[in-house]
Amino acid sequence: DETMKVVAEEIEATGKIITVVDEQSADAAKEQAIAQIQEDETNILANAAKEKMAACDVELASAIPLIKEAEAAVDCLNVGAINELKSFSTLAAGLDLVIKACLLLVKKEKKNHSWEAGKKMIKDPAKFIVDLKAYDKENIEEWILKEMDDILAMDIYKFEIMTKKSSAAGTLCKWSIAVCSYNKV
């Protein structure tokens, strides 16, 4: 009888242990499921980051020729070409856009895009060329880019058209297009 009582107590104790183990197993399963979800989310984020990095690498690869083009354009500029542009008493159609683009980009000029303001900007051609070479293509302010978008959208604003009117204007046109394209990339 005493043995049966001990056996019954053992069975009851074992049942309690089994219940505790079952509860702990359920908790462990829940924690494992949560860990799996977190791992899956982490993998999704990691894969998205890898895809974004790959896309950035592609964009960067396309930006390098743009910056080379802008640098090459400035390298083609010379004091004589700028002096020729500076000698114009009035600007042929489209050249005013080139001057406006340079005033926006180089001088961050908001309102005065006149030929007089342009002549002041290029009065020292050697300094102007240095300013173009040192131009911070990566940090163009948003308002300037919006203004430039309007200029770049115009059919006349093309290197081939501007260079026929003035070699300096053609080069400055090419430079402004290249720095804006580079900045966007």
BELCOR-V529769 format. One record per pair of residues at least 6 apart in sequence whose C-alpha atoms are under 6 Angstrom apart, sorted by the first residue. I is the first residue (numbers start at 0). J is the second residue. D is the distance in whole Angstrom. If there is no record, write none. Layout:
I_J_D, I_J_D
//
This chain:
62_181_5, 65_177_5, 65_181_6, 69_174_5, 69_177_5, 72_170_6, 72_174_6, 78_124_5, 80_167_5, 81_167_6, 97_172_6, 98_117_6, 99_112_5, 102_108_5, 121_127_6, 136_178_6, 136_182_6, 137_182_5, 158_169_5, 158_172_6, 158_173_5, 161_168_6, 161_169_4, 162_169_4
//
